[in-house]
Amino acid sequence: MAKTLTMRLDDETYRTFASAAKAQRRSLANLVETAALERLQEINFVDDIEMAEIFSREDLVKRLKAGSRDARKRKGRFVEAV
């Protein structure tokens, strides 16, 4: 079920969002939701080009696999992501 979120925006930010929503012919809520989701995906996930670059580096892939094995074995010191 959809949830309601209340936000406070300064006038300039509101006008920027409202103008972009109008130009794209969608609601302000849809614009903000879509932009936020896209930004989170951009930050949290690697795109296809970057992934191909990672896989092209054998040394890096080898180290990633070793790190994954160590994590499964709970070997080493782990730092909590913030």
Helices and strands as residue ranges (DSSP letters): H 11-23, H 28-44, H 48-56, H 58-72
